[in-house]
Amino acid sequence: MAAYKTPGVYVEEISKLPPSVAQVETAIPAFIGYTEEDKYNGLSLNNKPTRIKSLKEYEEYFGLPQATTFTIPVGTVDSVDTITADVTPPALSFRMYYALQLYFANGGGPCYIVSIAKYTGIGGSSSAKYTQMKAGLDKIKKEDEPTILLFPDAPSLNETNFYQLYKDALVQCAELMDRVVIVDIYTTGSETFSTKESTFRTGIGNNNLSYAAAYYPWLRTNLNYYIDENTHAVTGGTLIAGMVLKKNPASDGTIDETHSLYHSNNELYHAIIKEMEKSLIEIPPSCVMAGIYAQVDNSRGVWKAPANVSLNMIKEPMVKIDDSDQKEMNVHTTGKSVNAIRTFSGKGILVWGARTLAGNDNEWRYISVRRFYNMVEESVKKASEPFVFEPNDGKTWTKVRSMIENFLTLQWRNGALMGAKPEEAFFVNVGLGETMTALDIFEGRMIVEIGLAVVRPAEFIILRFSHKMISSS
C-alpha cells in the first residue's frame, strides 16, 4: 500500500481477474532445403530462418524452381521437323518450390524457410548435402515459433544420410517439446512399401518416435515442371538447329524470330509444349501433409486427427494401397506405424492414417494427441513466465491454478477433452503438501501437475449385428 501523506482522493486499481493463457500457433512448418536465391536486398538469407505467408512472398525472397531442361527427340520427316518419341524430364534435384505450392494449396499458412544453399551451391556428395541440411536444422532450433519440421530436398541424400537427418530432427523435437517432424519414406517413388519396410524401420531408429508421423506413398501431382522457354534449347532436326523455344523481345522491341521456334515453327512449338506438359512432378507427401495439418487445425482444432481428408493438386498416389497392404504399415510389432494415402472409389484421394511412429504406445499413438500436448505445454509454459520470481505462496498458486483451469475449460468446451464436466476432463494441482514439499519451496521450486483426458480418433469403428429372435407379447 502506498504511503499517503497529502490529504486528497486517491485511485487504486485492484486486479481481480486471473491472468490468461494465450494458445500458441500449432501449424507453423519449417521447410529446410535449397532455393534459387539466398540473398534479398543485398542481405544474406543463407541459413537464416525466414517467415513467409504466401507463395508470392517466397518468390520475392527465394526465387523460382530450377529450370528443367527436357531432352526432346526431334527428327525430320518430309523436310518438316517433328517429335519422334515421348519426351523425358531429367531427375528432379530440388523440390522446395513445388513443396510450397502444394503446402499452400492444401490449406497451409505462415511458415519458415531455411535456405541451406542456392541451387548452384549444392554439396557434391550425399555427406556434403547432409551437412548442409543438418546446419539448417540447427538454425531452426533457435526459432521458437515453428511446430513442424520438413525436408523437401532430403531425397537427394543416400538412404543412410536420409534417415540420419530425420533422427537428428527427432532429437531436436524431443529436446524442445514444441514441434514434430513429418517423415517421408526413402524410395524412388514407385517402389512398394514391402521393399522399403525393413530399411525404413531400421533406419529411423527407436528413439523419440512419438514426435513424428510418417506417410506413404509418394504422390504424382498436377504440377508441371518449370521450364524457361527463353533459354531452353531445341536440338535435333535439320530445320531447328540453334533455336530456343521462345525468345524475349530485344531492347528495341524486335524479336529474333530466326532463333525462336515459337515464331519459326509454331505448330512444332505447341506440340513440344504439349509433350512436356505430360510430365508431372512427383513428390514425397510431407509437404502436402503439412498443409493438411494447418487446414484441420484451423477448421476443427489441433486435437482433431488430420485424417479422412482429401488432397488438393494431387493426381494419384504413385503406389496403390489396399487394406491388406496397409495392415503391416499401420500396426506392426516394432511400432513405427506408417500412415497411408489411398484412393477410394467415389471419394478421391484421402489421408488414411493418424498414428505417430510410436504406433504401439497407448499414450502417444496418435499424432493429434502428441500435437495437442505440445500446444498445451508450450502455451502454459509461456503464460507461466510472468510468475518467475513471484512469491512462492498460496496467492501465486491460486492465480496459476485459475489461469490454467480457465484455459483448459475452453479446450474442453471446444471438444478437445473428454468428460461430461471439466473436472472429468482435466485436473490442475499445485500447493504445499499437494505437489511440493517444504524443501521444494526452500529451493525455489513451484511444481504444477496437470492431467488431461484428450480425445482420441475412432480409428476402428466396429459394427456388431445379430439376428433378433421373434418374441410374442
SULZIQUI-V160028 format. One record per residue. N is the residue number from 1. SS is DSSP state (@ for helix, = for strand, . for the rest). PSI is psi as a letter, one per 20 degrees, with the letter a starting at -180 (NA if undefined). OMEGA is omega in degrees with one decimal (999 if undefined). Layout:
# SULZIQUI-V160028
N_SS_PSI_OMEGA ; N_SS_PSI_OMEGA
This chain:
# SULZIQUI-V160028
1_._p_180.0 ; 2_._q_177.6 ; 3_._o_-177.5 ; 4_._p_-177.8 ; 5_._h_-179.4 ; 6_._p_177.6 ; 7_._q_179.4 ; 8_._a_179.9 ; 9_._p_-178.4 ; 10_._q_178.9 ; 11_._p_175.1 ; 12_._p_175.9 ; 13_._p_-177.6 ; 14_._p_179.6 ; 15_._o_177.9 ; 16_._h_-177.4 ; 17_._q_178.3 ; 18_._q_173.6 ; 19_._r_-176.3 ; 20_._r_176.6 ; 21_._p_175.6 ; 22_._p_-179.0 ; 23_._p_178.5 ; 24_._r_174.8 ; 25_._q_-174.8 ; 26_._i_-175.9 ; 27_._m_176.2 ; 28_._n_-177.1 ; 29_=_q_172.4 ; 30_=_o_178.7 ; 31_=_p_-176.1 ; 32_=_o_-178.0 ; 33_=_a_-174.3 ; 34_=_q_-179.3 ; 35_=_r_179.0 ; 36_._g_-178.9 ; 37_._q_174.0 ; 38_._k_173.4 ; 39_=_q_177.6 ; 40_=_p_-176.9 ; 41_._k_177.3 ; 42_._i_-179.3 ; 43_=_p_-178.2 ; 44_=_p_172.5 ; 45_._j_-178.2 ; 46_=_p_-178.0 ; 47_._k_175.6 ; 48_._o_-179.2 ; 49_._p_-174.7 ; 50_=_p_-178.5 ; 51_=_p_176.3 ; 52_=_r_-178.8 ; 53_._i_-177.0 ; 54_._r_177.1 ; 55_@_h_178.0 ; 56_@_g_178.1 ; 57_@_h_175.2 ; 58_@_g_-179.3 ; 59_@_h_-179.9 ; 60_@_g_-177.9 ; 61_@_g_-165.5 ; 62_@_i_174.5 ; 63_._b_-171.3 ; 64_._r_174.0 ; 65_._r_172.0 ; 66_._p_179.5 ; 67_._p_-179.8 ; 68_._p_176.3 ; 69_._o_178.9 ; 70_._q_168.3 ; 71_=_o_-173.1 ; 72_._o_-179.2 ; 73_._o_-178.5 ; 74_=_p_176.9 ; 75_=_a_-178.4 ; 76_=_p_176.6 ; 77_=_o_-178.1 ; 78_._l_176.4 ; 79_._j_176.8 ; 80_=_p_-179.6 ; 81_=_p_-177.8 ; 82_=_q_176.7 ; 83_=_p_-174.6 ; 84_._i_-179.2 ; 85_._r_176.8 ; 86_._q_177.4 ; 87_._q_-178.2 ; 88_=_p_178.3 ; 89_._q_175.5 ; 90_._r_176.9 ; 91_._q_-176.8 ; 92_._p_-177.9 ; 93_._h_-172.7 ; 94_._p_-174.7 ; 95_._j_-174.0 ; 96_@_g_-176.7 ; 97_@_g_179.8 ; 98_@_h_177.4 ; 99_@_g_178.6 ; 100_@_h_176.0 ; 101_@_g_-177.3 ; 102_@_h_177.9 ; 103_@_g_-178.8 ; 104_@_h_179.8 ; 105_@_h_-177.8 ; 106_._j_172.6 ; 107_._j_-178.5 ; 108_._q_178.4 ; 109_._c_-179.3 ; 110_._q_179.2 ; 111_=_r_177.9 ; 112_=_q_174.4 ; 113_=_p_173.4 ; 114_=_o_178.4 ; 115_=_o_-176.6 ; 116_=_i_176.1 ; 117_=_r_171.8 ; 118_=_r_177.9 ; 119_@_h_-178.2 ; 120_@_i_-177.3 ; 121_@_j_-177.9 ; 122_._q_178.6 ; 123_._q_-175.6 ; 124_._h_-178.3 ; 125_._r_177.4 ; 126_@_g_179.8 ; 127_@_h_179.1 ; 128_@_g_178.3 ; 129_@_h_176.0 ; 130_@_g_179.0 ; 131_@_g_178.2 ; 132_@_g_-179.1 ; 133_@_h_177.7 ; 134_@_h_177.5 ; 135_@_h_176.2 ; 136_@_h_176.8 ; 137_@_g_179.3 ; 138_@_h_-179.8 ; 139_@_h_-177.9 ; 140_@_i_177.4 ; 141_._h_-176.6 ; 142_._i_178.0 ; 143_._p_-174.1 ; 144_._h_-169.9 ; 145_._h_-175.7 ; 146_._q_-179.6 ; 147_._i_-178.8 ; 148_=_p_179.2 ; 149_=_p_-177.2 ; 150_=_q_179.3 ; 151_._m_-175.1 ; 152_._h_-179.3 ; 153_._j_179.9 ; 154_@_h_178.7 ; 155_@_i_177.5 ; 156_@_i_176.8 ; 157_._r_169.1 ; 158_._r_-171.0 ; 159_@_h_-179.9 ; 160_@_g_179.1 ; 161_@_h_179.9 ; 162_@_g_-177.1 ; 163_@_h_175.1 ; 164_@_h_178.1 ; 165_@_g_178.9 ; 166_@_h_175.9 ; 167_@_h_175.1 ; 168_@_g_179.7 ; 169_@_h_178.3 ; 170_@_h_176.7 ; 171_@_g_178.8 ; 172_@_g_179.9 ; 173_@_g_-178.4 ; 174_@_h_-179.6 ; 175_@_g_-176.5 ; 176_@_h_177.6 ; 177_._k_179.2 ; 178_._j_-177.2 ; 179_._r_175.8 ; 180_=_r_176.9 ; 181_=_p_174.9 ; 182_=_o_-171.0 ; 183_=_p_171.2 ; 184_=_r_176.9 ; 185_._p_-180.0 ; 186_._o_-175.2 ; 187_._r_174.3 ; 188_._i_179.0 ; 189_._g_-175.5 ; 190_._j_-179.6 ; 191_._q_178.7 ; 192_._q_-176.2 ; 193_@_h_-177.9 ; 194_@_h_179.7 ; 195_@_i_-177.7 ; 196_@_i_-173.1 ; 197_@_g_-174.6 ; 198_@_g_-178.1 ; 199_@_h_177.0 ; 200_@_g_-174.5 ; 201_@_h_174.6 ; 202_@_g_-174.3 ; 203_@_h_-175.2 ; 204_._i_176.9 ; 205_._a_-174.8 ; 206_._j_-173.7 ; 207_._q_172.0 ; 208_._k_-171.8 ; 209_@_h_-178.7 ; 210_@_i_-177.7 ; 211_@_j_-178.9 ; 212_=_q_170.5 ; 213_=_p_-178.9 ; 214_=_q_-178.7 ; 215_=_q_-177.8 ; 216_=_q_4.6 ; 217_._a_170.2 ; 218_._r_-174.9 ; 219_=_p_170.9 ; 220_=_o_-172.0 ; 221_=_r_172.2 ; 222_=_j_-177.2 ; 223_=_p_174.5 ; 224_=_q_174.6 ; 225_._q_176.8 ; 226_._p_175.9 ; 227_._q_174.1 ; 228_._o_-174.4 ; 229_._h_-176.9 ; 230_._i_176.9 ; 231_._i_-177.3 ; 232_._o_-177.8 ; 233_=_q_175.7 ; 234_=_p_-178.2 ; 235_._q_-179.2 ; 236_._q_-178.0 ; 237_._q_-174.6 ; 238_._i_-174.0 ; 239_._i_-171.8 ; 240_._j_180.0 ; 241_._p_176.4 ; 242_._j_-177.5 ; 243_=_q_167.3 ; 244_=_r_-176.9 ; 245_._g_-174.2 ; 246_._p_180.0 ; 247_._q_171.3 ; 248_._q_174.7 ; 249_._q_175.7 ; 250_._r_-177.5 ; 251_._h_178.7 ; 252_._j_177.0 ; 253_._i_179.3 ; 254_._r_-179.2 ; 255_._p_178.1 ; 256_._n_-174.5 ; 257_@_h_-177.1 ; 258_@_i_179.1 ; 259_@_j_-179.0 ; 260_=_o_177.6 ; 261_@_h_179.6 ; 262_@_h_-177.1 ; 263_@_h_-174.7 ; 264_@_h_-178.9 ; 265_._m_-172.0 ; 266_@_h_-179.2 ; 267_@_g_178.1 ; 268_@_h_177.8 ; 269_@_g_-178.4 ; 270_@_h_176.8 ; 271_@_h_178.6 ; 272_@_g_179.2 ; 273_@_g_179.7 ; 274_@_h_179.0 ; 275_@_g_-178.7 ; 276_@_h_-179.4 ; 277_._i_175.3 ; 278_._h_179.4 ; 279_._p_-177.0 ; 280_=_q_179.9 ; 281_=_p_174.2 ; 282_=_p_-168.7 ; 283_=_q_173.1 ; 284_._q_-171.0 ; 285_._i_-172.8 ; 286_@_g_-177.6 ; 287_@_h_176.7 ; 288_@_g_-178.6 ; 289_@_h_175.8 ; 290_@_h_175.4 ; 291_@_h_177.6 ; 292_@_g_177.1 ; 293_@_g_-178.8 ; 294_@_g_-179.8 ; 295_@_g_-178.3 ; 296_@_g_177.9 ; 297_@_g_-176.2 ; 298_@_h_-176.0 ; 299_@_h_-176.8 ; 300_._g_-176.8 ; 301_._q_-177.6 ; 302_._h_179.7 ; 303_._i_179.3 ; 304_._p_179.5 ; 305_._p_179.1 ; 306_._m_-175.8 ; 307_._r_-173.7 ; 308_._k_-179.1 ; 309_._p_-179.7 ; 310_=_q_-176.2 ; 311_._q_178.5 ; 312_._q_176.9 ; 313_._k_177.9 ; 314_=_p_179.2 ; 315_=_g_-178.6 ; 316_=_q_167.5 ; 317_=_q_-176.5 ; 318_._i_173.1 ; 319_._p_178.8 ; 320_._p_-175.8 ; 321_._p_173.7 ; 322_._a_-175.8 ; 323_@_g_-178.0 ; 324_@_h_177.5 ; 325_@_h_-172.5 ; 326_@_i_-177.5 ; 327_@_g_-177.0 ; 328_@_i_177.3 ; 329_@_g_-171.5 ; 330_@_g_-178.9 ; 331_._o_-177.4 ; 332_._q_-177.2 ; 333_._h_179.7 ; 334_._i_-165.8 ; 335_._c_172.2 ; 336_._l_-179.6 ; 337_._q_176.2 ; 338_=_p_-178.0 ; 339_=_p_-176.1 ; 340_=_q_168.3 ; 341_=_o_-168.8 ; 342_=_q_174.7 ; 343_=_p_178.5 ; 344_=_p_-179.1 ; 345_._p_178.0 ; 346_._i_-179.1 ; 347_._h_-178.4 ; 348_=_b_-176.1 ; 349_=_p_-175.8 ; 350_=_q_168.0 ; 351_=_p_-172.6 ; 352_=_m_179.3 ; 353_._q_-175.6 ; 354_._k_-174.3 ; 355_=_q_168.4 ; 356_._r_174.0 ; 357_._i_175.9 ; 358_._m_-170.9 ; 359_._i_178.6 ; 360_._j_-178.0 ; 361_._o_-178.2 ; 362_._h_179.9 ; 363_._g_-170.2 ; 364_._k_-177.7 ; 365_._h_-171.6 ; 366_=_p_-176.7 ; 367_@_h_179.2 ; 368_@_h_177.8 ; 369_@_g_178.9 ; 370_@_g_-176.4 ; 371_@_h_176.3 ; 372_@_g_177.2 ; 373_@_g_176.7 ; 374_@_g_-178.5 ; 375_@_g_-178.7 ; 376_@_g_-179.3 ; 377_@_g_-178.2 ; 378_@_h_180.0 ; 379_@_g_-179.3 ; 380_@_h_178.0 ; 381_@_g_-178.7 ; 382_@_h_-179.0 ; 383_@_h_-178.0 ; 384_@_i_-176.5 ; 385_@_h_177.8 ; 386_@_i_-178.4 ; 387_@_i_176.3 ; 388_._p_-178.5 ; 389_._j_171.4 ; 390_._q_178.0 ; 391_._p_-178.6 ; 392_._m_-175.5 ; 393_._a_-174.4 ; 394_@_h_-179.5 ; 395_@_g_179.4 ; 396_@_g_179.6 ; 397_@_g_-179.8 ; 398_@_g_179.4 ; 399_@_g_-178.6 ; 400_@_g_179.6 ; 401_@_g_-178.9 ; 402_@_g_179.4 ; 403_@_g_-177.2 ; 404_@_g_179.0 ; 405_@_g_178.0 ; 406_@_g_179.3 ; 407_@_g_-178.4 ; 408_@_h_175.0 ; 409_@_h_176.7 ; 410_@_g_178.0 ; 411_@_h_178.0 ; 412_@_g_179.4 ; 413_@_h_179.4 ; 414_._i_177.9 ; 415_._j_-177.5 ; 416_._h_-174.9 ; 417_=_q_179.0 ; 418_._q_177.7 ; 419_._q_179.3 ; 420_._h_-179.7 ; 421_._q_179.8 ; 422_@_h_-178.2 ; 423_@_i_174.9 ; 424_@_i_-175.1 ; 425_@_h_-177.2 ; 426_=_r_169.3 ; 427_=_q_175.6 ; 428_=_o_-179.4 ; 429_=_p_173.6 ; 430_=_p_177.3 ; 431_._r_177.5 ; 432_=_p_-178.0 ; 433_._i_179.8 ; 434_._g_177.4 ; 435_._i_-175.4 ; 436_=_q_171.1 ; 437_._r_177.0 ; 438_@_h_178.2 ; 439_@_g_177.0 ; 440_@_g_-178.0 ; 441_@_g_177.7 ; 442_@_h_-177.6 ; 443_._j_171.5 ; 444_._k_-179.1 ; 445_._p_169.5 ; 446_._o_-173.0 ; 447_._p_178.6 ; 448_=_p_177.2 ; 449_=_p_-176.8 ; 450_=_p_176.7 ; 451_=_p_-176.0 ; 452_=_p_172.0 ; 453_._n_-174.3 ; 454_=_p_177.1 ; 455_._q_179.4 ; 456_._q_-178.4 ; 457_._q_173.2 ; 458_._n_-174.4 ; 459_._h_-179.4 ; 460_._o_176.7 ; 461_._o_-175.0 ; 462_._o_178.6 ; 463_._p_-178.2 ; 464_._p_-178.4 ; 465_._q_174.3 ; 466_._r_174.5 ; 467_._p_176.4 ; 468_._p_-179.9 ; 469_._q_177.8 ; 470_._p_177.9 ; 471_._q_179.0 ; 472_._q_-179.7 ; 473_._NA_999
